Amino acid sequence: MMRRLLLALLPLALLAALLVLIVRSGPAASVRGDDYPPVERLTFQRVTLEPGFIVASVLNDGPDEVAIAQVQVDEAFWTFTADNGVELGHLGRTTLRIPYPWVDGDAHLVKVLTSTGTAFEHQIAVAVETPRPDARFFGVFTLIGLYVGVIPVMIGLLWFPFLKRLSIGGTDFLLALTVGLLAFLLVDGASEGFESAELLPESFQGVVLFALAAAGAYLLLEGVGAWLRVRRRDASAGQSGWVLAVLIAVGIGLHNFGEGLAIGSAFALGEAALGTLLIVGFTLHNTTEGLAIVAPLARERERVSVADLAKLGLIGGVPTIAGAWIGGFVYSPVWSVIFLAIGVGAIAQVIGQIVRQMTREGAASRMLATGPVLAGLFAGFAVMYVTGMLVG
């Protein structure tokens, strides 16, 4: 046994020794020579506004050391302090505190110059004081999450009594409508995720991070769905609709978490106008998500209590509150990409679950080519596109 373990560890030890040799010998530095200019990539991680101060967190995304020499605000040089020094190695970060009399509602341009004269800029579109994590703002973001996520989803759940009285064709239409709604969210979330991933420092490999997190969420929910089906199988028959409704609520909840992040971070970054627009748009947008949650229950003709509907609404809506908290107070571009990816993976898994339920009998191509299904898909795309225009 010990011999097998040693044989397994030997390649790893040799690889570690090789990496140490590469790092210490520095072959790249030898090839470049002393006269080769350094590669400088300085990125702004976050810029916040305090009374009389602009606070900028910057990160060295380049392979070479970067030395911050000067800071400009609106084309004028200003003094500053750096909590972690001005010389940053690879992935080193520091927070610059700039005493500047910024004007509420105005635009400001922050520029950091390195010792080589390279300039890196950040535009503050509308200057608004960054909220601080106190009881007042926690309460405000909680109300925003209720208005945007919980209440609209709960309103959408009120369609359940109407859905129970529909024919098989009608429920097919609604399930297809659900697929259309979720497919729009999938494309929208993926687009936002890839855009955010491209804005990350290159060292974080944002696109790869997004893809792996989405795949992980998909596989995790597949496992959760299988576990729920096993749990419900012996309890009572015909409960697949409830399992699917829970999965849809989870997927939508993860998506709404990303919406909360977007709203909270908009206010945290001083973009109050954008934050207000997002609140209005997402509120209208999310009402249709309640319909998506209860559609599988209507197909099963299940009796669902008010308490169960409330649970589904909370699963789908409460994550908006948590997202607003995190976005407003501890926003991180990396975590934003990860949470968007989780939402995309969850929605993709839910779409697969619904399609599998719709193709319960016969070939999938025949089932999905019926008039009610095609009309539902088109209606789902159209509803989300129109409501989404308010967000854009």
N, C-alpha and C positions, 0 to 999 in steps of 0.2 A: 504493500500500500504506500509506504513512504517513498519507494523508488518511483512509483507512478506519479506521485505528487511532485517529486523533483524533476522528472522528465517533463511534466506539464509547465513547471515554473521556469525551466531553463530558457526557452525562447523569450519569455517575458523579461527575464534578467538581462539577456543579451540585447534586447530591444532598448531597455532602459539605459544600458551602458552606451549604446550607439547614440541615443538622444543626448546624453550628457556630453559625449565627445563633440557632437555637432554644435551644441550651444557654446561650449568652451572654446572651440577652435574658431568659430565665427567665419565659415567659408564665404558667406555672402559679403561680409565686411571686407574681406581680403580681395575679393573680385572688384568691388566698387572703388576701393582706394580712399584716401583721405580727402580728395578734392570733389568727390561725388556729393551733390546737394542732398540734404536729408529729405525724406518723404514725410510731409506734415499733413495730418488730417485731424482737425480739432472740431468736435461736434458739440452743439448746445443740447444738453439733456433736459434742462428745464430752466425757465426764467420766471421769477416771481417778483411781485411789486409790494414793497412795504412803504409806509410813510417816509418819504425822503430818501429811499434806497431802491436800487435795482439789484436783485440777487440772481446771479447766473451760475448754473452748474454746468461745467464743461468737461469733456472726456477726450483723451488722446486716442484716436482710433488708428493712428499710423504706427508703423513698425519702429520709427526712430523717436528719440526723445524730443520733446517740444518745450521751449521756454517762452512763457508769456511775458512780453515786454511792456505793452501799453494797452490801454482800453479807451475806446472812443464811444461817446454817446451823442448822436445827432451831429456827427462830424467834429466834435470838440473832445480834446483829451481830458480824461478825468482820473483822479486818484482812485485806488482800489486796494482791497485787502484780499488775500487768498488763504483759506483755512488749511489747505494742504500744500502750500507752496506754489511757486510758479513754474517749476521744472517737473514735467510729467513724463514718465516712461510709458511704454505701451499699455493701454487700458487704464492708465492713471487718470484720476479725476480730482477736480478741486472746485470749490465754490467761491466765486468772485462777488464781493460785496462792494457795490459802487454807490457812493453818496451823491445822488442826483435828484434834483427837484422835478421829477416827472409830473406831467399835467394830466389830470383825470380826463379821459375821453380822447386824448391826443394820441398820435402815432409816434413811436420812437424807434431809432435804429441803434442797436448795440453792436460794436465792432471790436473784436479782439485781435491784436497784432502780435505775432511771434517775434523772436529775436532775429529771424531772417527777413522780416518785413512782410510775411504772408498774412493776409487778413481773412478773418472768418466772421460772418455777419449773422445777426438774428433780428428779425423785424417784429416789433410789438405793434400789432394793428390798432388796437384800442386799449389804452392804459386804464386798468381798473385794479384797485387794491386786491391782492390775492387773499381769499378767505383763510382764516386761521381755524385750527381744529378746536373750537369751543362749543359749548352747549347750543348756542344760538344757531350756528351754521349746521351742526348735526341735525337740529330740528328742521331747518330749512331744506336740507338735502333729503331728509326723510319724507317731508311733504312732497317734494318734487318726485321722489320715487313712487309715492302713493298715487299722485296725479298721472304720472306717465305709465307706470307699469301695473300696479295692483288694480286700481279702479277700472281702467279700460278693459283689462282681461276679464274682470268680474262681470262687467257689462256684457261682454261677448258671450259669457256663459249663459246668460238669460235666454239665449236662443234655444236652449235644450228642449223645453216643452214643445216648441214649434217643430223642431227637428224630429221628435219622436213620432209625429203624426204623418211623416212623409212616406211615400212608397219606396220600393227597392230602387227604382230609377232615381227618385229624389235623393236618397241617401248616397247612391253612386255619384250623383252630381256633387254632393257636398264633400264627399271624400276626395273627389278630384279637385274640387275647389280648395280643399286643405292642401293638397299636393302643390297646386299652383301658388298658394300663399307661401308655403314653406320653400318652394323652389326659388321664388323671388328673394326671400330672406337669405337663402343659400348663396345666390349670385351676388347679392348686395354685400353680405358679410365677407365673402371671399374677395370681392373687389376692395373693400376697405382694408381687409387684412393684408393683402399683397401691397397696397399702397403704404400702409404703416410699416410693413416689413422692409420695403425699399428705403424708408427713411431712417432705419436703424443704422448704427455704425456697422461698417462692413465686417468687422471682427465678429459680430454676433450672428452673421449669416441668417438674416431675417427670413428670407424665403424658405430656407430649409427648416428653420425653427417653426414657421407657420405650418408647413406641410406635415411635419412630424407630430406637432401638437394636435392637428386636426385628425390625423390617422389614429392617434392614441385615444382621442375622445370617441371616435367612431367605434373602435374595438371595445372600449370600456362599456359603452352603452349597449353594444351587442351582448356582452356578458350579463349586464344588469337585466336586459330584456329576457334573456333565457332564464335567469334566476327567478324573475317575477312570474313567468309563465309556469315554472315548476311549482312555485308556491301556491298559485291560484288553481292549478289543475285538480288537486284533490279536494279543495274547498268547495268548489261549485263549477258546474259546466257552463260554457258559453261566456266566459269572463275575459276573453281575449280583447274585447273592446276597452275594458278598464285598463288592462296592461298597456295597450297602445296609447290610451289617453294620458296615462302617467308619463310614458316616454315622450309624447309630444309636449307635455307641460314642462318636462325637464329640458328638452331641447330649446323650447321657447324661452324658458327661464335663463338658460346660458346665453342665448342671444340678447335678451333684455339686460343681462349683466353688462354686456358690451355697450348697450345703449346708455346705461347709467354711467359707465366710464366716460363715454363721449360727452355727456352733459356736464358731469363733474369737472372733467379736465378742461372743458371750454371755459367755465367760470374761473377755474384755477389759473389758467393761462391768460386771463384778462379779456376773453372774447365773450362779453356779456350778450351782445346782440346774437351771436351764433348760438349761445346757450339757450336763449329764449326761443329762438326759431326751432331748435331741436325739441324743446319741451312741447310746443304746439304740434309739431309734425309727428313725433313719436306717440303722443296721446291719441291722435286719430288713427295712426298706423296700428297701434296695439289692440284696438277694439276688435279687429278681425281675428286676432290670435285666440281669443276666447272661443270663437266659432270653430277654429281649427282643433281645439282641444276636445270639444264635446261631440264633434262629428262622428268619431268611431263609436261612442256610446249610443248614439241614435241608431246606428246601423245594427247594433246588437239588441236593440229594444230593451236595454237594461233599465231597471228602476234605480235611480241614483238619488241619494238623499242630498239635502241642501248642504249638510256638513261635508260630504264627499266633493261636491262642486266647489265649496269654499277651499278645500285642501288643494284641489287642482289649480284654482285661481291663485292661491298663495305660492304654489310651486312655480308657476309661470311668471308671477309679478314681483314677488319680494326681492329676487336678485337685482332688480333695478335699483332698489334702495342701497344695497351693498355696493353696487357699481358706482353710484353717485358719491358715496362716502369715499371709496378708494380713489376715484378719479379726482375728487376735489381736494384731497388732503395728501395722498401718497402716490400721485400719478407717476407711472414709470412707462416709457415707450415699450420696453421689452415685455412687461406684463400685459400691456394693452394688446400686443400682437398675440401673445399666448392665449388670452381670454377670447379674442376674436376667433382664433383657430379652434378653440374648444367649442364655441358656439356653432361654427361651420360644420365641424365633425358630427356634433350632436344632431343638427338638422338633417344632414345627409343620411344618418342612420334612421331617423324617424321617417323620412321619405321612403326609404327602402322597406320599412315595416308596413307602411300604409299600402304601398304597391303590392306587397306580398299578400296582404289581407284582401285587397280588391281582386286579385287573381286566384281566388279560393277554388274556382272550378274552371276547367278548360284552359286553352292556351292563353298566354298573357296578351298576345297580339290581338286576339278576338275580344278579350275583355276590355282592353284599354282603347279600342277603336270605336266603342259605342258612342251614340250621340250625347247622352248625359255626361259621360266622362270627358269627352272633348270639350263640351260646353263648360263644364266645371273647371277644367284646366285653364281655358281662355279667361273665364270670369275671375279666377284667382289671380292670374297675371295682371289683369286689367285693374282690379281693386287695389292691389299693392302698388302698382305703378302710379295710379292717380293719387293715392294717399302719400306715397313716397315723394311725389313732386313737392309737397310742402316742406319736407326735410331738406331737399336739395336747394 
